[in-house]
Amino acid sequence: MGIEASPEVSVVIPVWDSALEYLPQVLESLADQGAPYKLLLVDNASDPPVPGDLRPPPGAVSIDVLRLPSRVTLGASRNAALRVLDTPWAVFVDADDRLARGALRVFLDAAAAQRGTRRPLIVSGAVLAWYAEDDRIATIGYPPRRAVRLQRRPTLFALLASTEMVCSMTCAMIDVRVAAESGGFGADYGEDWEMLIRLAWRGPAVILPDVVRYHRQRPESMGSEGVRDRGVLARGSREVRALLRHDRAVPRLVTLAMPLVALAHLLSNARRHRQAGGAA
């Protein structure tokens, strides 16, 4: 299959400070994607700054650096990118992760296969744990099977997504216009969960069996530290419930069932905390 001349997708990588050391590896993972793309690095007031003379990986038709004047949250840095993208699709990648070989082609083919039905707003796939120290890969059962089973029932999938984080928005392909117009990523911990909920209540998701992301395991990462802290998990869940109450795309029945949603969040957080080895 030939490569299209005009990119349909942008790859966005927020970077700051110590994450710069991982940048060569994530850029290397973009080299064999089977589809052209635009590459945008978001310099989140990094010290030192992200170099402006980086060579584009093979397949990238352009590489740009968006420099933010001051440090913002991860969600806000992603939203800054959403405002300037000019492709219909975007894939957000964390600087310390790797995109699987051919993931962009897999995403685009899956979206194209949905023609004649409702256009998906999310195309995601399987995530594997990556232990970079010895280049070891392990399965983590993500996304869960219940998310895969419910993807053909958009309302049930959105209900599931409202109660637990069942599909990562990192290394997923999302609709740029709808993502931006719906409010984008959240501002606090759980920013991609809020993005998942906004999109899930506005259109279908496609969850693929293909591996699309290698998630670097680092005890000091934002995600690892967050799931070990009950307070951070609780704060993220409160932000999600506030979104569910005020987002016009969310049915009123969900807002009326908020006590049940809160209970589901409590159980989900307890499971994530336990799996992460957090303190009791």
C-alpha positions in Angstrom: 0.0 0.0 0.0 1.4 3.4 -1.0 1.9 6.3 1.4 -0.5 9.2 0.9 1.0 12.6 -0.1 -0.9 14.7 2.4 -0.9 13.7 6.1 -4.2 13.0 7.8 -2.6 12.8 11.2 -0.4 14.8 13.5 1.8 13.3 16.3 2.1 15.5 19.3 4.7 15.1 22.0 4.7 17.4 25.1 8.3 17.7 26.4 9.9 19.4 29.4 13.0 19.2 31.5 14.2 15.6 32.2 11.9 14.2 29.5 14.3 15.5 27.0 16.6 12.6 27.6 13.9 10.2 26.3 13.1 12.2 23.2 15.6 10.3 20.9 13.9 7.0 21.7 10.3 8.2 21.1 11.4 9.9 17.8 13.1 6.6 16.7 9.8 4.8 17.3 8.1 7.1 14.8 10.4 6.1 11.9 8.4 3.2 10.5 4.7 4.1 10.6 3.6 3.4 7.1 1.8 6.7 6.8 3.0 10.4 6.5 2.4 12.6 9.5 3.1 16.0 10.9 5.2 16.1 14.1 4.6 18.7 16.8 6.8 19.0 19.9 5.2 21.0 22.7 8.0 22.7 24.7 6.3 23.1 28.1 8.7 25.9 29.3 11.4 23.3 29.3 14.8 23.9 30.9 16.8 23.4 28.8 14.5 24.3 25.8 13.6 21.7 23.2 16.1 22.0 20.3 14.7 23.8 17.3 16.9 22.0 14.8 15.8 18.4 15.3 15.8 16.2 12.2 12.3 14.9 11.3 12.0 11.1 11.6 11.4 9.2 8.3 7.7 9.6 7.4 7.3 13.0 9.1 6.6 15.7 6.5 7.4 18.4 9.0 8.6 18.9 12.5 7.6 22.0 14.6 8.2 23.1 18.1 5.4 25.0 20.0 7.1 26.8 22.8 4.9 27.7 25.8 5.8 30.9 27.7 5.3 29.3 31.1 4.9 25.8 32.6 1.3 24.4 32.4 -0.2 21.1 33.3 0.1 18.2 30.9 -3.5 18.5 29.8 -3.1 22.2 29.1 0.0 21.6 27.0 -2.0 19.1 24.9 -4.8 21.6 24.6 -2.3 24.2 23.3 -1.5 21.8 20.5 -5.1 21.0 19.7 -5.6 24.7 19.0 -2.9 24.9 16.3 -3.3 21.5 14.6 -4.5 21.4 10.9 -4.9 17.7 10.4 -8.2 15.9 11.1 -6.6 13.4 13.4 -4.0 13.6 16.2 -2.0 11.0 18.2 -0.7 12.3 21.5 2.5 10.4 22.7 4.2 10.8 26.0 7.9 11.6 25.6 9.1 8.6 27.6 6.9 6.0 25.7 7.2 4.4 22.3 4.7 4.2 19.5 4.5 0.7 18.1 5.7 0.0 14.6 3.0 0.8 12.0 0.6 2.1 14.6 -0.4 5.2 12.6 -1.2 3.0 9.5 -3.2 0.7 11.8 -5.2 3.7 13.2 -5.9 5.3 9.8 -6.9 2.0 8.2 -9.3 1.3 11.1 -10.9 4.7 10.8 -11.3 4.3 7.0 -12.9 0.9 7.5 -15.7 2.6 9.4 -16.9 4.6 6.3 -20.6 4.1 5.8 -21.2 4.1 9.6 -20.8 6.8 12.2 -17.2 8.2 12.1 -15.3 7.1 15.1 -13.9 9.9 17.3 -11.4 7.5 19.0 -9.2 4.8 17.5 -7.2 3.0 20.2 -5.4 -0.3 20.7 -3.5 -2.5 23.1 -0.8 -1.2 25.5 2.2 -3.1 26.7 4.5 -2.4 29.6 8.1 -1.5 28.7 10.9 -2.0 31.1 13.6 0.0 29.3 16.5 -1.0 31.6 16.5 -4.5 30.1 14.2 -3.8 27.1 11.6 -6.2 28.6 8.0 -6.2 27.5 5.1 -7.4 29.6 1.3 -7.6 29.1 -0.9 -5.5 31.4 -4.4 -6.4 30.1 -5.1 -2.9 28.8 -7.6 -2.0 27.5 -9.8 -4.3 29.5 -11.9 -6.8 27.7 -15.2 -5.2 28.8 -14.1 -2.0 26.8 -13.4 -4.1 23.7 -16.8 -5.9 24.0 -18.8 -2.7 24.4 -17.2 -0.7 21.6 -20.0 -1.6 19.2 -22.5 -0.1 21.7 -21.4 3.5 22.0 -23.8 4.5 24.8 -22.8 1.5 26.9 -19.1 2.2 26.1 -19.6 5.9 27.2 -21.2 4.7 30.4 -18.3 2.4 31.1 -15.8 5.2 30.3 -17.6 7.5 32.8 -17.0 5.1 35.6 -13.4 4.0 34.9 -10.5 4.8 32.7 -10.8 2.0 30.1 -9.0 3.5 27.1 -5.9 5.6 27.2 -5.9 8.8 25.1 -2.1 8.6 24.9 -1.2 6.8 21.7 -4.8 6.8 20.6 -5.9 8.6 17.4 -8.6 11.2 18.2 -10.7 13.6 16.1 -9.0 17.0 16.4 -12.1 19.2 15.8 -14.4 17.4 18.2 -11.7 17.1 20.8 -11.0 20.9 20.7 -14.7 21.9 20.6 -15.7 19.6 23.4 -13.2 21.2 25.8 -10.1 19.1 25.3 -8.0 17.4 28.0 -8.6 18.1 31.7 -6.3 20.4 33.7 -5.5 18.1 36.6 -4.5 14.5 37.1 -6.7 12.2 35.0 -6.6 14.7 32.1 -6.9 12.0 29.4 -9.8 10.4 31.3 -11.7 13.6 30.8 -10.8 13.6 27.1 -12.1 10.0 26.8 -15.4 10.9 28.4 -15.9 14.0 26.2 -15.3 12.0 23.0 -17.1 8.8 24.1 -20.4 10.7 24.7 -20.1 12.4 21.3 -19.3 9.4 19.0 -18.1 5.9 18.6 -14.8 4.4 19.6 -12.8 1.7 17.9 -10.7 -0.5 20.2 -8.2 -2.6 18.2 -6.3 -5.8 19.3 -3.1 -4.4 17.7 -0.4 -3.2 20.1 0.0 0.5 19.5 1.9 1.7 22.6 4.9 0.6 24.7 4.4 2.3 28.1 7.7 2.9 29.9 7.5 1.8 33.5 9.0 4.5 35.8 8.2 4.7 39.5 8.8 8.5 39.4 6.5 9.1 36.4 3.4 11.3 36.9 1.1 8.3 36.3 2.9 6.0 38.6 3.0 8.5 41.4 -0.6 9.4 40.9 -2.1 5.9 41.3 0.0 5.4 44.5 -1.6 8.5 46.0 -5.2 8.0 47.1 -5.7 11.8 47.4 -4.6 12.3 43.8 -6.9 9.6 42.6 -9.9 11.0 44.5 -9.2 14.5 43.2 -9.1 13.2 39.6 -12.4 11.4 40.1 -14.1 14.6 41.5 -13.0 16.4 38.4 -14.5 13.7 36.2 -17.8 13.9 38.1 -17.9 17.7 37.7 -17.4 17.2 34.0 -20.3 14.6 33.9 -22.6 17.1 35.6 -21.9 20.0 33.2 -21.1 18.5 29.8 -24.2 18.9 27.6 -23.4 15.7 25.7 -23.9 13.6 28.9 -27.5 12.4 29.4 -29.3 13.7 32.4 -29.8 10.1 33.6 -26.1 9.9 34.3 -26.1 13.1 36.4 -29.1 11.7 38.4 -27.1 8.5 39.0 -24.1 10.4 40.4 -24.0 8.6 43.7 -23.6 5.3 41.8 -20.9 6.9 39.6 -19.1 8.0 42.7 -19.2 4.5 44.1 -17.9 3.1 40.9 -15.0 5.6 41.0 -14.2 4.6 44.5 -14.0 1.0 43.6 -12.0 1.7 40.4 -9.5 3.9 42.3 -9.1 1.2 45.0 -8.3 -1.4 42.4 -5.8 0.9 40.6 -4.1 1.9 43.9 -3.8 -1.8 44.9 -2.4 -2.8 41.6 0.2 0.0 41.7 1.4 -1.2 45.2 0.3 2.0 46.9 0.3 2.4 50.7 -2.8 1.2 52.5 
